Amino acid sequence: MTVTTRPGWSTLPALMYHSVSAVGGPMSDLAVPPALLREQLHALTAAGYRLTGLTEALDRLAAGSTERLLAVTFDDGYRDFLTEGVPILKEAGAGATLYASVGHLGGTASWMGRWASAFGPMLTWDELAEVAAAGVEIGNHSLIHHPLDVLPAAQLRDELTRSHDELEQRLQLTVRSFAYPHGYNSRRVRDLVADTGHENATEVGRRLHTPSEKRFAVPRLQPTPAHSGADLVELVRTGETGLVPRVKQLAQPGWRAVRRVARAFGRNLT
């Protein structure tokens, strides 16, 4: 008897974008101008990648897909995603996941302090519904954009539950994916994210996702204004090289302890 096995997969590149704009100063790496986003996405499709949202990519891999899949994600929910990002995604034939910072919708990125208005306004609820209607997966980026791994248990559960349920009820859709604000997570946070209705979650990580890694801590690579289309194709092929991704991973427990102490004195370190 011949036994047929489904082909496996080795890596899933996932990209983490924020604003589709051009800004200067310390926030510049979080903004990719429209023309460059177009160049990057077209370069990736020309290199043979199928660009999808994160949940779709994970679903396809779980079903045995042998396509060169790449997950495209955008954090926070700036209005420029609707005005600039959605048309470019459509032109490139790309899917994406947008992670909405629920408690900040209709306002600004207040967690960035004096740079809160750097990327312009956040989406309103009506605009977020337009994004969903355009075929973009809507994911949860928590209620308030602050580190979750130092929150008290009751507050953590409340923020995860409220943000997930409000997205589902107001948009009338199923919210399956979550992105940790600032990328910070822990086993306690991951377990609660799963317990509050999400099926996968993503961090920063700066490396390629592999089958051995947790579905609730999918790492992502960050395109910047310094990446040409060719540069980005190379980045998603190799991941971020060097010791930085591993060192950051190992340093997380100690840095979490520092941030927990700082929070007790009224400061959020990110």
Secondary structure, DSSP 8 states (H G I E B T S, - for coil): -----------B-EEEE-BSS---GGGGGGB--HHHHHHHHHHHHHTT-EEE-HHHHHHHHHTT--S-EEEEEEEE-BHHIIIIIHHHHHHHT---EEEE-GGGTTS--GGGGGGTTTT--B--HHHHHHHHHTT-EEEE--SSSS-STTS-HHHHHHHHHHHHHHHHHHHTS---EEE-GGG---HHHHHHHHHTT-SEEEEEESS-B-TTS-TTSEEEB---TT--HHHHHHHHHH-S-SSHHHHHHHHHHHHHHHHHHHHHTT----
